[in-house]
Amino acid sequence: MAVIIVHEREKCIGCGACAAVCSAYWEMGGDGKSKLKGAKKEGGVFKLNAKEEGCNLTAAQSCPVNCIHVEKDGVREI
């Protein structure tokens, strides 16, 4: 199963909810916005290929500005 975590970082308001619920994948950057650990920038978003969604679905659900997305086998779950 292919899982891709997508982060629209420019939309991030720096609330830290993602890092609080999913610190294995998320941390706060020096600019006050969240960072998806190990992600690569593709166009205007950051993407990470993962073996499983892990806690990223919870991170996406906790984001008040909906800038985190989880895609499984090419289908966006959130």
C-alpha positions in Angstrom: 0.0 0.0 0.0 1.4 3.4 -1.0 0.9 6.1 1.5 1.8 9.7 0.8 1.7 12.5 3.4 1.2 15.9 1.9 1.9 19.2 3.7 0.7 22.5 2.3 3.2 24.3 4.6 2.4 27.9 3.3 -1.1 27.5 4.8 0.3 26.4 8.2 -0.5 28.8 11.1 1.9 27.2 13.5 -0.6 25.9 16.1 1.5 22.8 16.8 -1.4 20.4 16.9 0.3 18.0 14.4 3.5 17.9 16.4 1.6 17.3 19.6 -0.3 14.3 18.3 2.3 12.9 15.9 5.9 13.8 17.0 7.3 10.8 15.1 6.6 12.6 11.8 6.0 16.3 12.8 8.1 19.0 14.5 8.0 22.7 14.7 10.4 24.6 12.4 12.4 27.7 13.3 9.9 29.9 11.5 7.1 28.7 13.8 5.4 26.5 11.2 5.2 22.7 11.4 7.6 20.5 9.4 7.0 17.1 8.1 10.2 15.2 8.9 12.0 13.8 5.9 9.6 15.4 3.4 10.7 16.6 0.0 9.4 19.8 -1.7 7.4 19.1 -4.8 5.9 22.1 -6.4 4.3 24.2 -3.7 3.9 21.3 -1.2 6.0 18.9 0.8 5.5 15.2 0.4 6.7 12.1 2.2 6.3 8.5 1.1 5.5 6.3 4.1 5.0 2.6 4.6 1.8 3.3 6.7 -0.2 6.3 7.7 0.8 5.9 11.4 -0.4 8.9 13.4 -0.6 11.2 10.3 -4.4 10.7 9.9 -4.8 12.1 13.5 -2.4 14.9 12.7 -4.4 15.8 9.6 -7.7 15.7 11.6 -6.2 18.0 14.3 -5.1 20.7 11.8 -7.4 23.7 12.0 -6.5 24.9 8.5 -6.6 21.5 6.7 -3.0 21.8 5.4 -2.1 18.1 6.0 -3.4 15.4 3.7 -3.0 11.6 3.7 -3.2 9.7 0.4 -3.5 5.9 0.2 -3.0 4.2 -3.2 -3.6 7.5 -4.9 -6.8 8.3 -3.1 -6.9 11.3 -0.7 -8.4 10.2 2.7 -8.3 13.6 4.2 
